[in-house]
Amino acid sequence: VKGVRTATGLTARVQSLSTNIELLSAIANDLGYEQVFEYQLQSLARPGDVLIAVSSSGSSANIVRAVDWANAHGMTTIALTGFGGGPARRRATVAVHVDSTNYGVIEDTHQACMHLLAQYVRQSRMPADAVATTTF
């Protein structure tokens, strides 16, 4: 959020579905680990929102279920995958696939993609002259 809002005034509605360990634990214990992201989307997501799903394999049930739910509810889905890409790669609206079987390479590339996405959103909301003169 901060990286996008600085110098743009853009107040993006951004929510990580993986940072609240207490909530993840409660959902996993009560409903199953495969529902930890889908369950949160049911409360937080709106049609037109974007889900960014990050999974080295693209096959984790919790990721695939979240992508499927988001697609069925009018969201755009972006899957960042590696290895073969799995179902997440095939089902996402946009797939960014790292053709590697090395976890470190895949994860580092996914992190770089997230930085690029934040910079793109940020700079696309700024006047061209401000982009050219702003230190990021």
Secondary structure as UniProt FT lines:
FT   HELIX           2..5
FT   TURN            6..8
FT   HELIX           21..31
FT   HELIX           33..35
FT   HELIX           36..44
FT   TURN            47..48
FT   STRAND          50..55
FT   HELIX           61..72
FT   TURN            73..74
FT   STRAND          76..81
FT   TURN            83..84
FT   HELIX           86..91
FT   STRAND          94..97
FT   HELIX           103..124
FT   HELIX           128..133
//
